[in-house]
Amino acid sequence: MSSNADTELYWLVDDAEASFNDLSQKGEVTLPLKDMPFGKVFGIKGAAGRPLYLLEFAQDRPSHAV
């Protein structure tokens, strides 16, 4: 989600909205909850100061097997 070449870490969650509501109260949000073609994603600042992304895959995402 960032524009630089740093490694991005994604954690898969079952419910991105619930995770966002919980974690946004406990830490700094680096990317607000967004609907993307592949699912819902948001970012929080990790302990080392780098963003961590949480992702709920969309059921109808383009890469989903038919």
Secondary structure, 3 states (H helix, E strand, C coil): CCCCCCCCCEEECCCHHHHHHHHCCCCCEEEEEEEECCEEEEEEECCCCCEEEEEEECCCCCCCCC
